[in-house]
């Protein structure tokens, strides 16, 4: 296997939403850096394809099928990791959905709950059940939030999604302080426009009539002249936060958006 620097050699990493996008890119990068990877998601075919790519490159990985919003499934998932490797060093709580984007009057309670349950409850359950294993030797937790709800509030209709993203930052900072004594670091990445499949689970409904008129300068992402970032770029940031190079960094949100949110906030 073409390992780069082996920064995670000997460590075990759990990555949620590992079947595509940022999760897949991070799973493959972690494996190249020597980590044993538990790739967790809800779609067996996607996970098996990711694991096959990792093992085909000489890495070690397993697929873990679970819905992050379901406590029993996440408890079982952590148990699978423990049974396989006996430890857990890195948790990347990455899975999430955009959900329904609609005016508040038209957003149903069920649509609201689904977004909250997957994005926020899912983050809580992922971290909660991982803590006993992380406490054994310390470790790193990284949460995927967003520029939405942290710096950008102009995406009309994205209220449920943005609320979960804002709450994930607060969750990270609360958890970082609580878990510091156990040598567990907790940080959060806030991507802007990134080329992923998340738009596939987005439903826009009647938002144009509520949208406030906003004019942006030509090219919404200054660093790349409008070109979105890549999943691999986010994965490199997550690797830094998972590695010993960030050993004194905890409770910290990091925006990775090419200065997009500085224009659009």
C-alpha positions as CSV (number, residue, x, y, z in Angstrom):
1,X,0.0,0.0,0.0
2,X,1.2,3.5,-0.8
3,X,1.1,5.0,2.7
4,X,2.0,8.6,2.8
5,X,3.4,9.5,6.2
6,X,1.7,6.8,8.3
7,X,0.3,9.5,10.7
8,X,-2.5,7.2,11.9
9,X,-0.5,3.9,11.9
10,X,-1.9,1.6,14.6
11,X,-5.0,3.6,15.2
12,X,-8.6,2.6,14.6
13,X,-11.0,5.2,13.1
14,X,-14.8,5.2,12.8
15,X,-16.2,7.3,10.0
16,X,-19.9,7.8,9.5
17,X,-21.4,8.7,6.2
18,X,-18.4,6.8,4.7
19,X,-20.2,5.6,1.6
20,X,-19.6,8.7,-0.5
21,X,-18.3,12.3,-0.6
22,X,-16.3,13.6,2.4
23,X,-16.7,10.4,4.3
24,X,-15.4,8.2,1.5
25,X,-12.5,10.5,0.8
26,X,-11.5,10.5,4.5
27,X,-11.9,6.8,4.9
28,X,-9.5,6.2,2.0
29,X,-7.0,8.8,3.2
30,X,-7.0,7.5,6.8
31,X,-6.4,4.0,5.5
32,X,-3.4,5.3,3.4
33,X,-2.1,6.8,6.6
34,X,-2.2,3.5,8.3
35,X,-5.5,3.5,10.2
36,X,-7.8,0.6,10.5
37,X,-11.1,2.0,9.2
38,X,-14.7,1.2,10.2
39,X,-16.8,2.7,7.4
40,X,-20.3,3.3,8.7
41,X,-23.4,4.1,6.7
42,X,-26.9,3.1,5.7
43,X,-26.3,1.8,2.1
44,X,-24.5,-1.6,2.1
45,X,-23.5,-1.4,-1.6
46,X,-21.7,1.9,-1.2
47,X,-19.9,0.8,2.0
48,X,-18.8,-2.4,0.4
49,X,-17.4,-0.6,-2.6
50,X,-15.4,1.8,-0.3
51,X,-14.1,-1.1,1.7
52,X,-13.1,-2.9,-1.5
53,X,-11.2,0.1,-2.7
54,X,-9.3,0.4,0.7
55,X,-8.5,-3.3,0.9
56,X,-7.5,-3.3,-2.8
57,X,-4.9,-0.7,-2.0
58,X,-3.6,-2.8,0.9
59,X,-5.5,-1.1,3.7
60,X,-7.7,-2.6,6.4
61,X,-11.4,-1.7,6.7
62,X,-14.8,-3.1,7.6
63,X,-18.3,-1.9,6.7
64,X,-20.7,-1.2,9.5
65,X,-24.3,-0.9,8.5
66,X,-26.3,1.5,10.8
67,X,-28.6,4.5,11.0
68,X,-26.9,7.1,13.1
69,X,-30.3,8.4,14.4
70,X,-31.1,5.0,16.1
71,X,-29.5,4.4,19.5
72,X,-29.6,0.6,19.4
73,X,-27.9,0.5,16.0
74,X,-25.2,2.9,17.0
75,X,-24.5,1.0,20.2
76,X,-24.2,-2.2,18.2
77,X,-22.0,-0.5,15.6
78,X,-19.5,0.6,18.3
79,X,-19.6,-3.0,19.6
80,X,-18.6,-4.3,16.2
81,X,-15.6,-2.0,16.2
82,X,-14.6,-3.2,19.7
83,X,-15.1,-6.8,18.8
84,X,-12.9,-6.4,15.6
85,X,-10.0,-4.3,16.9
86,X,-10.5,-3.8,20.7
87,X,-9.9,-0.1,20.6
88,X,-11.1,3.2,19.0
89,X,-8.9,6.2,18.5
90,X,-10.6,8.5,16.0
91,X,-14.3,9.2,15.4
92,X,-15.3,11.3,12.4
93,X,-19.0,12.1,12.9
94,X,-19.6,13.1,9.3
95,X,-23.0,11.7,8.3
96,X,-25.9,14.1,7.7
97,X,-28.6,15.2,5.3
98,X,-29.7,18.6,3.9
99,X,-33.3,17.5,4.3
100,X,-36.3,19.6,3.2
101,X,-35.7,23.3,2.6
102,X,-39.0,25.1,2.8
103,X,-40.6,28.2,4.4
104,X,-41.3,27.7,8.1
105,X,-45.1,27.7,7.6
106,X,-44.8,24.9,5.1
107,X,-42.1,22.8,6.8
108,X,-43.9,19.9,8.5
109,X,-43.0,18.7,12.0
110,X,-42.0,15.4,10.6
111,X,-39.6,17.0,8.1
112,X,-38.1,19.1,10.8
113,X,-37.7,16.0,13.1
114,X,-36.0,13.9,10.4
115,X,-33.3,16.5,9.8
116,X,-32.8,17.1,13.5
117,X,-32.7,13.4,14.3
118,X,-30.1,12.5,11.7
119,X,-27.8,15.5,11.9
120,X,-27.9,16.4,15.6
121,X,-29.2,13.3,17.4
122,X,-27.0,11.2,15.1
123,X,-23.9,13.2,16.1
124,X,-24.8,12.8,19.8
125,X,-25.3,9.0,19.5
126,X,-22.1,8.5,17.5
127,X,-20.0,10.3,20.1
128,X,-21.9,9.0,23.2
129,X,-21.4,5.3,22.4
130,X,-17.8,5.9,21.3
131,X,-16.7,7.6,24.5
132,X,-16.0,4.4,26.6
133,X,-13.6,3.1,23.9
134,X,-11.9,6.5,23.4
135,X,-11.4,6.9,27.1
136,X,-9.1,3.9,27.2
137,X,-6.2,5.7,25.5
138,X,-7.5,9.1,24.5
139,X,-8.4,10.1,21.0
140,X,-9.8,12.6,18.6
141,X,-13.4,13.3,17.6
142,X,-14.2,15.4,14.5
143,X,-17.7,16.6,13.6
144,X,-18.8,17.8,10.2
145,X,-20.8,21.0,10.5
146,X,-21.2,23.6,7.8
147,X,-20.9,27.3,6.9
148,X,-24.7,27.3,7.1
149,X,-25.9,28.1,10.6
150,X,-22.4,29.2,11.6
151,X,-21.5,32.0,9.2
152,X,-24.1,31.9,6.4
153,X,-27.8,32.5,7.2
154,X,-29.1,33.6,3.7
155,X,-30.1,30.2,2.5
156,X,-33.8,30.6,2.9
157,X,-35.7,27.5,3.8
158,X,-32.7,25.7,5.3
159,X,-33.8,26.5,8.9
160,X,-33.8,22.9,10.2
161,X,-30.4,22.1,8.5
162,X,-28.8,25.3,9.7
163,X,-30.1,24.8,13.3
164,X,-28.4,21.4,13.4
165,X,-25.1,22.8,12.0
166,X,-25.1,25.6,14.6
167,X,-25.9,23.1,17.4
168,X,-23.1,20.8,16.3
169,X,-20.6,23.6,17.0
170,X,-22.0,24.1,20.5
171,X,-22.0,20.3,21.0
172,X,-18.4,20.1,20.0
173,X,-17.3,22.8,22.5
174,X,-19.3,21.3,25.3
175,X,-17.9,17.9,24.6
176,X,-14.3,19.2,24.2
177,X,-14.4,20.6,27.7
178,X,-16.1,17.6,29.3
179,X,-13.8,15.1,27.7
180,X,-10.4,17.0,27.9
181,X,-9.5,15.2,31.2
182,X,-9.7,11.9,29.3
183,X,-7.3,13.2,26.6
184,X,-10.1,13.2,24.1
185,X,-10.0,16.1,21.7
186,X,-13.2,17.3,19.9
187,X,-13.2,19.6,17.0
188,X,-15.6,20.6,14.2
189,X,-15.0,21.3,10.5
190,X,-17.4,23.7,8.7
191,X,-17.2,23.2,4.9
192,X,-18.6,25.6,2.4
193,X,-19.4,24.5,-1.2
194,X,-17.9,21.1,-1.6
195,X,-18.4,18.7,-4.5
196,X,-20.4,15.8,-2.8
197,X,-23.6,13.9,-3.2
198,X,-25.4,15.7,-0.4
199,X,-27.7,17.6,-2.8
200,X,-29.2,14.2,-3.7
201,X,-31.1,14.2,-0.4
202,X,-32.2,17.9,-0.5
203,X,-35.7,18.8,-1.3
204,X,-36.4,22.5,-2.1
205,X,-40.0,23.6,-1.8
206,X,-41.5,27.1,-2.4
207,X,-38.5,29.0,-1.1
208,X,-38.2,31.6,-3.8
209,X,-41.2,33.5,-2.5
210,X,-39.6,33.9,0.9
211,X,-36.0,34.5,-0.2
212,X,-34.5,37.9,0.5
213,X,-32.8,39.6,-2.5
214,X,-29.0,39.4,-2.0
215,X,-26.3,40.3,-4.5
216,X,-22.9,38.7,-4.4
217,X,-19.8,39.7,-6.2
218,X,-19.0,37.7,-9.3
219,X,-17.5,34.5,-8.1
220,X,-18.9,33.3,-4.8
221,X,-15.7,31.5,-3.7
222,X,-12.9,34.1,-3.8
223,X,-10.0,31.6,-3.3
224,X,-11.0,29.5,-6.4
225,X,-13.0,32.0,-8.4
226,X,-16.2,30.2,-7.8
227,X,-15.0,26.6,-8.1
228,X,-16.2,24.5,-5.1
229,X,-13.7,22.6,-2.9
230,X,-13.2,18.9,-3.0
231,X,-13.9,16.1,-0.6
232,X,-10.2,15.3,-0.6
233,X,-9.4,18.8,0.7
234,X,-11.8,18.4,3.6
235,X,-10.3,14.9,4.3
236,X,-6.8,16.5,4.6
237,X,-8.1,18.9,7.3
238,X,-9.8,16.0,9.1
239,X,-6.5,14.1,9.0
240,X,-4.7,17.0,10.6
241,X,-7.3,17.1,13.4
242,X,-7.2,13.3,13.9
243,X,-3.4,13.2,14.0
244,X,-0.9,14.1,16.7
245,X,0.0,17.3,14.8
246,X,-3.1,18.9,16.3
247,X,-2.4,17.6,19.8
248,X,-3.2,20.9,21.5
249,X,-6.3,21.7,19.4
250,X,-9.7,21.1,20.9
251,X,-13.1,22.7,21.0
252,X,-12.3,24.5,17.7
253,X,-14.4,25.1,14.7
254,X,-12.5,25.4,11.4
255,X,-14.1,26.8,8.3
256,X,-12.9,25.3,5.0
257,X,-14.7,27.3,2.3
258,X,-12.2,29.4,0.2
259,X,-13.5,32.6,2.0
260,X,-17.0,31.9,0.6
261,X,-18.7,32.6,4.0
262,X,-16.8,35.9,4.4
263,X,-18.7,37.2,1.4
264,X,-22.1,35.6,2.1
265,X,-22.5,35.9,5.8
